[in-house]
């Protein structure tokens, strides 16, 4: 132990890779693979660290497990969000990971770490947060089955662990050269909504049907604010011939690179194929932002990125999987390396 080299971490991906290498080991003893399943009913690990969810296999069925945390000052800011919105979003971002594995969510565990004074305050965080959690659980037909509550010396921290089920998990690692690259919806809406909130500089209680018309018309701002504050995620349509899939949580550029790295392939993406909503384009022009940069780098859209060897109707094809390299074809048909951008913890 004393001779271990100092751990140098250069970003979230580097830390995940370190953890995966350190803790991914062959099973030993009693819990060796399928023998333990047969003798003791112990599910065996099919997919471990590195995908949207872990997969346990038991009795020919696949159990999905995922967890996501939200920390005040990192994932949410009460200057811009209501407690209801924080609770609703916590459930949605975890459900998104289950959907990204072609699964169905079923049960949730939740932890809450809250300063004592924030628990006791009248009309404070807890009641609104639980209302948001309950509404989202009802939306996705998920049952809360337990968790933990602690006091906090700092800000609020909440997390959820979701259990789901799937007949066939779709991984990030299955993309093949020649596959089309698809996304399930508009990109950049959430990031644009955050920029608008920073202009508004206060929470907007869309869950209570609050509307405002500053700095832009409500018809423009509403879908963008909703996508950032209270995303409702939808499972990709069934019966897709999908080789690889993941959710777009940190931005298309960084998430596509993750999929390509895990699959050992490259990608070609076309600027003219990126799906951008008319509201995002209008708001971006007002804010002095580039729609393409929001679509590539914004994050928190919680759409799905997937690849398929055959044409898929109903979703936008934005490019194709190649043997190597991740390139971008701009609107002038010029090719360059896809910009490296997106949200990553432990990076400036």
KOLMAR-821372 format. One record per atom (N, C-alpha, C, CB): x, y, z. Coordinates in steps of 0.2 Angstrom, whole numbers, plus 5000, padded with zeros to 4 digits. Glycine has a CB too. Example, Ala and Ser with C-alpha at 12.3 -4.5 7.8 and 13.67 -1.06 7.14 Angstrom:
<nodes>
506649725039/506249785039/506649845039/505749785045/506449895035/506849955036/506450005039/507049975029/
</nodes>
This chain:
<nodes>
500449945000/500050005000/500450065000/499550005006/501050065004/501450125005/501850144999/501850125010/501950094994/502350104988/501950124982/502750044987/501250134983/500850154977/501050214974/500150154979/501050224968/501150284964/500650334966/501350274957/500750404966/500250454967/499750444961/500550524967/499150454962/498550454957/498550514954/497950424960/498650524948/498550584944/497950574940/499150594939/497450624941/496850624937/496750674933/496250624942/496650664926/496550714921/495850714918/497150714916/495350724922/494650724920/494350664922/494650734913/493650674921/493150614923/493350554920/492450644922/493450554913/493550494909/494150454912/493550514902/494650494913/495250464916/495150434922/495850514917/494750464927/494650434933/494150364932/494250484938/493650374928/493250314927/493750254924/492750324922/494150264920/494550214917/495050184922/495050244911/495250224927/495750204932/495250154937/495950264937/494650174939/494250134943/494050074939/493650174945/493950074933/493750014929/494349964929/493550034922/494949984928/495549944928/495649914935/496149984925/495549954940/495749934947/495249884950/495749994951/494649894948/494049854951/493749794947/493549894954/493949794940/493649744936/494149684936/493549774929/493849634940/494249574941/493849514940/494549574948/494149454938/493849394937/493549374944/494249334935/492949344944/492549324950/492949264953/491849304949/492949264960/493349214964/492949174968/493949244968/493149114970/492849074975/492049064974/492849104981/491649074979/490949054979/490549084974/490649074986/490749144971/490349174967/490649174960/490249254969/490949124958/491149114951/490549104946/491649044951/490549154942/490049154936/489449114937/490449124931/489249074932/488649044931/488548984937/488549014925/489048954939/489048904945/488648934951/489748884947/488848994953/488549024959/487849044957/488849094960/487649064951/486949074949/486549004950/486949104942/486848954947/486448884947/486348864954/486848834943/486948864959/486848834965/486548884970/487548824968/486648944970/486348994975/485949044973/486949024979/485749044966/485349104964/485649164964/484749104968/486349174964/486649234964/486749264957/487349224967/486449314955/486549344948/487249354947/486149414948/487449344941/488149354939/488249414935/488449294935/488849444935/488949504932/489049494924/489549544935/488649524920/488749524913/489049584910/488049514910/488849644913/489149704910/489349744917/488749744905/489949764917/490149804923/490249874922/490749774926/490849904925/490949974925/491050004917/491549994929/490750064916/490950094909/490350104905/491350054906/489750074906/489150084901/488650124905/488850014899/488050134902/487550174905/487350144912/487050194901/487350074912/487050044917/487449974918/486350024917/487549944924/487849874925/487249824923/488149864932/487449764921/486949714919/487149654923/487049704912/486649634927/486649564931/486249514927/486549574938/486449454926/486049404923/485849354928/486449374917/485249334928/484949284933/484349254930/484749324940/484449184929/483849144926/483649164919/483249154931/484149184915/484049204909/483749274908/483649154905/483749314913/483449384913/484049434915/482849394918/483949494912/484449544913/484249594918/484749574907/484549614923/484349664928/484849724927/484449634935/484649784926/485049844925/485049884931/484749884919/485649904933/485749944939/486150004937/486149904944/485950064939/486250134937/486150174943/485950164931/486650224944/486550274949/486850344946/486950254955/486550394948/486750464947/486650504953/486350494940/487050554954/487050604959/486950674956/487650594964/486650714960/486550784959/486850824965/485850804957/487350864964/487650904969/487450984968/488350894970/487251014973/487151084973/487751124971/486851114980/487751164967/488351204964/488651174959/488751214970/488551104957/488851074952/488351054947/489151014954/487751024949/487250994944/486651044944/487050924946/486551084950/485951124950/486151184955/485351094953/485851234953/485951304957/485251324959/486351354953/485051334965/484451354968/484251424966/484351344975/484751464963/484651534960/484151524954/485251564958/484251464950/483951454944/483351404944/484451444939/483351354949/482951304949/482451294956/483351234949/481851274955/481451254961/481651184963/480651264959/481451174970/481551104973/481151054969/481351104980/480551074966/480151024962/480551004956/479551054960/480851054953/481251034947/481850994948/481451104943/482251004954/482750964956/482550884957/483150994962/482050874960/481750814962/481550774955/481150814966/481250814951/480950784945/481550764940/480550834941/482050804940/482650794936/483050734938/483050854935/483150724945/483450674948/483250604945/483450674955/482550594945/482250534943/482350524935/481450534944/482250584931/482350574924/483050554922/482150644921/483550584925/484250574922/484450494924/484750614926/484150474929/484250394930/483850354926/484050384938/483250374924/482850334920/483150334913/482050364919/483450394911/483750394905/484350344904/484050464904/484650324909/485250274909/484950204907/485650274915/484350194910/484050124909/483750124902/483450114914/483450174900/483150174893/483750164888/482850244891/484350194890/484950194885/485250124884/485450244888/485050084889/485250014888/484649964886/485449984895/484150004883/483549964880/483149934886/483749914875/483149964891/482749934897/482149964899/483249934903/481849934904/481249964907/481349974915/480649924906/481350044917/481450054924/480850024929/481550134925/481050004935/480549984939/480650004946/480649904939/481250004949/481250024956/481850074957/481449954961/481750114963/482250164964/482450174971/482050234962/483050174973/483350194980/483550264979/483850144982/483450304985/483650374984/484050394991/483050424983/484550434990/484850464996/484850544996/485650444996/484750575002/484750645002/485250665008/484050665004/485650715006/486050745011/485950815011/486850735010/485650845017/485350915017/485550945023/484550905016/485751005023/485951045029/485351055034/486151115027/485451055040/484951055045/484451105044/485151055052/484751165043/484251225042/483851225036/484651295042/484051185031/483651185025/483051135026/484151165019/483151085030/482651035032/482051075035/482850975036/482251115040/481751145045/481351205042/482051165051/481651235037/481351305034/480651295031/481851335029/480251335033/479551335031/479551345023/479151395034/479151295020/479051295013/479751285009/478851365010/480251245012/480851245010/480951185005/481351225016/481551165005/481851124999/481451054999/482551105000/481351025005/481150955005/480550935002/481250925012/480050975004/479350965002/479250974995/478851015005/479551024992/479551034984/479950984981/479751104983/480450964983/480950914980/480550844980/481550904984/480250824986/479850764986/479250764981/479650744993/478950824980/478350824975/478650814968/478050894976/479250844967/479550824960/479750754959/480150874959/479950724964/480150654964/479550614962/480550634970/479050624966/478450584966/478050594959/477950604971/478050654956/477750664950/478150624944/477750744948/478850624945/479250594940/479150514940/479950614940/479150494947/479050424948/478350394945/479050404955/477850434945/477250424942/477250424935/476650464945/477650464932/477650474925/478050414922/478150534923/478550384925/478850324923/478650264925/479650334924/478150264930/477950204933/478450164937/477650154928/478850204941/479450174945/479250184952/480050214943/479450134956/479250134963/479850144968/478950064965/479750194972/480350204977/480250154983/480250284980/480850124984/480850064988/481350074994/481050004985/481650124995/482150135000/482650194999/482450075002/483150195003/483750245002/484050265009/483450304999/484250325009/484550345015/484550425016/485350325015/484450455022/484450525023/484950545028/483750545025/485350595026/485850615031/485850695031/486550585029/486150715037/486250795037/486950805033/486350815044/487050875031/487550895027/487850955030/487350905020/488550955030/488851025033/488951075027/489551005036/488851055021/488851095015/488251105012/489351065010/488151095005/487551105002/487151045001/487751134995/486651044997/486250984996/486550944991/485551014994/486450874993/486750824988/486150764988/487450794990/485950754982/485450694981/485650644976/484750724979/485550584977/485650534972/485150484972/486350504973/485150444966/484650394965/484950334962/484050414961/484750274964/484950214961/484350174958/485350164966/484350164952/483750134948/483950064946/483650174942/483450024947/483449954945/482949944939/483249904951/483149914934/482749904928/482849834925/482849954923/482449814920/482549754917/482549764909/481949704919/482849714906/482849714898/482949644896/483449754896/482649634890/482749574886/483449564883/482149564881/483649624880/484349624877/484649694878/484249604870/485149694882/485449764883/485849784877/485949754889/485749844876/486149874870/486749914873/485749924866/487349904871/487949934874/488249984870/488449874876/488750024873/489050074869/489550044864/489450124874/489749974865/490349944862/490149904856/490649904867/489549914853/489349874848/489349904841/488749844849/489549964840/489550004834/490049974829/489650074835/489749964823/490249934817/490249984811/489949874815/490849984808/490950024802/490350014797/491650014799/490050064795/489550064790/488850074793/489549994787/488850074800/488250094804/488050164802/488250074811/487350184802/487150254802/487150274810/486450254799/487350334811/487350364817/486650404818/487950414819/486250394823/485650424824/485550454831/485050374823/485150514831/484950544838/484250544838/485250614839/483950544844/483150534844/482850604845/483050494850/483150654845/482850724846/483350784845/482450724852/483050844846/483450904845/483950904850/482950964846/484550934848/485150944852/485251024854/485750914849/485551034860/485651104861/485151144865/485851144855/484551114866/483951144869/484151154876/483351104868/484351104880/484551114887/485051164888/484751044890/485551164885/486151214886/485851284884/486751204881/485451294879/485151354878/484751384883/484851354871/484351334886/483851344892/484251374897/483451284893/484851344899/485251364904/485551434903/485851324905/485751454897/485951524896/485351574897/486151524888/484751554895/484151594896/484051604904/483551564893/484151554907/484051554915/484551604918/484051484918/485151604915/485651644918/485451724916/486351634915/485151734911/484851804909/484251814914/484651804902/483851774915/483251784919/483451794926/482751724919/483951754929/484251754935/483751744941/484551824936/483251694940/482851674945/482551614943/482351734947/482251574948/481851514946/481251534942/481651474952/481051484937/480351494934/480051434935/480551504926/479451434939/479051374941/478651354936/478651394947/478951324931/478551294925/478051244927/478951274919/478251204933/477751154935/477151184938/478151114941/477151244939/476551284942/476251324936/476651324948/476451314930/476251344924/476351424924/475451344924/476951444928/477151504927/477451524920/477751524933/477251584918/477551604912/477851674912/476951604906/478351684908/478651754908/478851774901/479351754912/478951834899/479051854892/479651894892/478451884889/480151884896/480751924896/481351874898/480751984902/481851874894/482051914888/481751904882/482751924888/481351844881/481051824874/480351804876/481451774871/480051794870/479351774871/479251704874/478951774864/478751694878/478751624881/478651564877/478051624886/478351574871/478351514866/479051494864/477951544860/479551544864/480251524862/480551494868/480651584860/480451524874/480851504880/480651434883/480851554885/479951424883/479651374887/479951304885/478951374886/480051284879/480251214878/481051214880/480151194871/481351264879/482051264881/482151264888/482451324878/481851304892/481851294899/481651234902/481451354903/481051204899/480851144901/481351084900/480151124898/481651084894/482151034893/482751034898/482451044886/482951094900/483451094905/483251084912/483751164905/482651114914/482451104921/482051044923/482051164923/481651014918/481250964919/481150914913/480550984921/481750884911/481750844905/481250784906/482450824903/480850764902/480450704902/480750664896/479750714900/481050604898/481450564893/480950504891/482050534897/481050494885/480650444881/481050384879/480250474875/480850324880/481250264878/481250264870/480950194880/481750244867/481750244860/481250184857/482450224857/481050194852/480550144849/480750074849/480250164842/480350024850/480549954851/480649934844/480049914854/480949874843/481149834837/481649864833/480449824834/482049914836/482549944832/483149894831/482850004835/483449884825/484049844825/484649894827/484149814818/484849894833/485249944836/485949904838/484949974842/486449924835/487149894837/487449924843/487649904832/487349994844/487650024850/487150084852/488350054849/487150104859/486750154861/486950184867/485950134861/486850254868/486950284875/486550344875/487750294876/486450374881/486150434881/486650494881/485750444888/486350554878/486750614877/486650654883/486550654871/487150644888/487050684894/487650734895/487150634900/488250724892/488750774893/488850814886/489350744895/488550804881/488650834875/488750784869/489150884875/488450794863/488550754858/489250734856/488250774851/489750784856/490450774854/490750724859/490750844854/490750734865/491050694870/490750624871/491150724877/490050624870/489750564871/489850514865/489050574872/489850544859/490050504853/490750484853/489950554846/491250524855/491850494856/491950434861/492350554859/491550434866/491550384871/491250314868/491050394877/490750324864/490450264860/490950244855/489750284856/491250284852/491750264847/492350224850/492050324843/492650254856/493150224859/492950154862/493350264865/492350144865/492150084867/492050034862/491550094871/491850054856/491750014850/492350004846/491150044846/492850044847/493450034843/493350054836/493749964843/492950104835/492850134828/492950204828/492050114826/492750234822/492750304821/492050334819/493250324815/492050394817/491350424815/491450484811/490950444821/490950494806/490850554802/490250584804/490950534795/490250654805/489650684807/489550744803/489650704815/488950764801/488750814796/488350874800/488350784790/488650934799/488350984802/487651004800/488751054801/487550994794/486851004791/486350954793/486851004783/486550894796/486050844798/485950854806/486350774797/486250894809/486150904817/485450934818/486650944820/485050894822/484350924823/484350984828/483850864825/484151034826/484051094830/483351124830/484651154829/483051134836/482351164836/482351234834/482051154843/481851254831/481751324829/481851374835/481051344825/481551354841/481651394847/482351404849/481251364852/482751354848/483451354850/483851404845/483751284850/483651394839/484051434834/483851514835/483851414827/483151524837/482951594838/483351624844/482251604838/483351584850/483551604856/484351614856/483451554862/484651564852/485451574851/485551634848/485651514847/485251654843/485351714839/485251774844/484851724833/484751774848/484651834853/485251834858/484051824857/485451774860/486051764865/486751774862/485951704869/486751774856/487451784852/487851714853/487851834856/487451664852/487751594853/487651554846/487451554858/488151504845/488051474839/487651404840/488751454836/487151394836/486751334837/487151274836/486151334832/487651274831/488051214830/488451194837/488451214824/488751244840/489151234846/488651214852/489451294848/488051234852/487651214857/487451144856/486951254857/487351124850/487151054848/487651004850/486951044841/488351024848/488850974849/489150974856/489451004845/489051034860/489451034866/488951044872/489951094866/488351054871/487951084877/487851034882/487251104874/487650974881/487450924886/486750934889/487950934891/486650884893/485950874897/485350874892/485950934902/485450854886/484850854882/484450784883/485050854874/484750734886/484550664887/484050644881/484050674893/484350654875/484150614870/484550554869/484150654863/484450514864/484850454864/485250454857/484450384864/485850424858/486350424852/486350344851/487050454853/486250324844/486250254843/486550244836/485650214844/486750184835/486950164828/486550104825/487750144828/486450104819/486050044816/486350034809/485350064816/486349964807/486649944801/486149954795/486849874801/485449974797/484949984792/484650054793/484449934792/484250084788/483950144789/483450144794/483650164782/483350194798/482850194804/482450254803/483250204811/481750244802/481350304801/481150334808/480650284797/480950394808/480750424814/481250464818/480450374819/481950454816/482450484820/482950514815/482850424824/483350554817/483850594813/484550554812/483950664815/484650544806/485350514805/485850574804/485350464798/486350574808/486850634808/487450614805/486950654815/487550554803/488250534800/488250454800/488750554804/488950434799/489050364799/489650344803/489050334792/489650274805/490250244809/490750234803/490050184813/491350244805/491950234800/492450184804/492250294798/492950174800/493450124803/493850164809/493950104798/494050224808/494450264813/494350344812/495150244812/494550374817/494450454817/493750474818/494750474810/493750534821/493050564822/493050634819/492950574830/492750634813/492750694809/492050734808/493050684802/492150794806/491550834806/491550864799/491550894811/490950864795/490850894789/490450954790/490550844784/490751014789/490351074790/489851094785/490851134792/489551144786/488951164781/489251184774/488651224783/489951194774/490251214767/490651154764/490751264768/490451094767/490751024765/491451024766/490551014758/491751054771/492451054773/492451004779/492751124775/493050964779/493150914784/493650934789/493250844780/493550924795/494050934800/493850884806/494051004803/494350884811/494150834817/493550864821/494850834821/493150824823/492650844827/492850884833/492150784829/492650944835/492850974841/492750934847/492451044841/493350944851/493250904858/492950954863/494050884860/492350934865/492050984869/491450944873/491751044866/491150974878/490650934882/490850944889/490550864880/490350924894/490550924901/490850864903/489850934904/491450884907/491750824910/492050854917/492350804906/491850814922/492050834929/492850834930/491750784934/493050874934/493750874936/494150904930/494050804937/493850944925/494150974920/493951054921/493950954913/494451094919/494351164920/493851184914/494951204920/
</nodes>
